[in-house]
Amino acid sequence: MGHHDEFSDLAARTERAATGLSGALANESELGEEHGTARDRIRGCLLAGAVGDALGGGIEFDSWSRIRATFGEAGLQSYTPAYGRVGAITDDTQMTLFTAEGLIRARNRMEAEGTCSPRHEVHQAYLRWLATQNGHRDPAHDGWLIAVPELWNTRAPGNTCLSALQSGQVGSMDEPINDSKGCGGVMRAAPAGFLAEAADRFRLGCDVAAITHGHADGYLPAGALAVVVGALVDGAELSTALDDAEECLRQARSHDATLAALRAGRTLGAAGLPAPEQLEGLGGGWVGEEALAIAVACAVGGIDRPAEAMLAAVNHSGDSDSTGSIAGNILGATHGVEWLPTPWLDELELRDVIDAVAVDCHRSFHGVGNPDARDLSDWWERYPGR
C-alpha cells in the first residue's frame, strides 16, 4: 500500500516481536508444560478466533444454499480464497488485535502513572486501526502493531465502526454514540476476558464495545463474551462460564434480548451440534446477541469436537466470519492451541503476529516473568504507556 518505507524502523521491531515468539515460549520454562496453562488458553482464544474469522471470511455474504452448492452437502471444510489469498483474516481479527494492544497499553500506563482509562486507551488503539483503513499515517502513532504492513489491508470493515470512530466522539454505555446493535462490538471483545481480575471483565467488555455500538444488545454480548472467555482461561468448564455470563447479564440494564439469545444458543447446543437450518432460528448473526447465540450454540454442541464446531459456526446463511471468530474465541479458550488442524494454522494470515499478541496479553495481565532491563525497554517501546 505504499507505506513500507515510512515504517522501516517500526517494521523491524514488528519482525523481532513476531519471530521472537518461539524464544519467549522457551525462556519461560517456569510455566511447565504449555498445554492446559492460562497462556495456552489465551493463545488458543486469539488463534482459534482468527481461524474462525478466516474460515468464514470467504463465505460471509453467502446463503447456506449457495455454500452447499459450492462446497458440497457438508458445506465449507477449510479455507476458501478471500481477499486475494487463502487464510485471510478480516476486520474482526484486526480489531481484536487492536483491542488487545489498547488494553496492554492501558496496563502499562497504569503502572507508570497510577491512573488510566482503559476505554480511552482502547479508543486510541481503534483510531490507529482506523488509520490503517483510510491509509492516513500519523507520525504520532507509535507502538509496533500499526507497523505490520498486512494490517493496512481493508477487509470489509463495518460501517458502524468506521462512522463512530470518524465522528470524533467516544461512545459509552451512559452516553451512547448511536443506537447500533451490530455484531461489530462483540466480535472484537475477547481480550477483555484476559484480565486476571474477574470482577472487571464484564464491564470492560461492554465498555470496549460501547465505544462504537450504543444499543444494549450491541455491547452486552461483548461483556458476556469477556466473562465466558475469562472464566475459561481460568480453567472453568464452559457450562460454568456461561452461567457466570448469565448472572452478569441479569444484573445489567436492558438485558432481556441478549440474555434470551444466550439461553437460546445454550438450549440449541445442548441437543448436539446444530445444523445450518437450526442456526437460522437464532438469526443471521449480523447483530450482537444473534452472533453470540450462534457461536455459543456451536461451541456447546461441539465442545468435544472443536474443529467440527468451528465449521458449524461458519456454515450458515449469516455473518460467518463473526460467528466463526466468536466461536473460535470460546473453543480456543477452552482447549488451547493443540486441537487446531495444522493446515488451518499454517495458512493463517499473520499467525505469528496473532500469537505474539496473545503471549504479550498473558504477560501483561497475568504478570509472568521477570524481564531484564533490555527486554523491559523493548516492551515499553512496543506498548508505550503514555
PyMOL commands that set and color helices and strands:
alter all, ss='L'
color gray80, all
select helices_A, chain A and resi 5-19+21-27+29-31+38-57+64-71+91-113+118-134+145-147+149-152+159-166+186-188+190-194+198-210+216-233+238-250+256-270+276-282+288-301+306-314+320-335+342-346+351-366+373-382
alter helices_A, ss='H'
color red, helices_A
deselect
rebuild
show_as cartoon
